[in-house]
């Protein structure tokens, strides 16, 4: 991936315990312990590299640093562990298609209506699973509905956000 290449990404996140989190103007919600997929895009200046770097910053320090929380995912990243990032470089707007595919996976729940989808008509771009979702199953579902033209790359993160 080149530095400013646009694309779509998925964060695999884990919450070890239930958390009550205020998500900006969206409200305050109880997030159950478990796994979450968050689907986002980086089509603007800086592309995937800039967006992923921003989100990967040590979010434990973010709340104490005075840095403004901008996106809904910023609030969840304050508490959740970022386990993996799945991404594909593409100028095509895939975020809503990928979110729709993720919502059809087995065992899915939408924890917060409107999370990550304030600029579209999707119910949410955050999906909850009680057990860890399988990346290969997600890729197969994307391929089955022609929402995947390139194989996503996966970055496994150990010990939380680098």
Secondary structure, DSSP 8 states (H G I E B T S, - for coil): --TT--EEEEEEEEESS-EEEEEGGGEEEEE-SEEEEEEEEE-STTHHHHHHHHHHS-HHHHHHHT----SHHHHHHTTSEEEEEEEEE-SS--HHHHHHHHHTSTT-B-SSTTTT-TTSS-S-SEEEESS---HHHHHHHHHHTT--SS--EEEE-SSS--
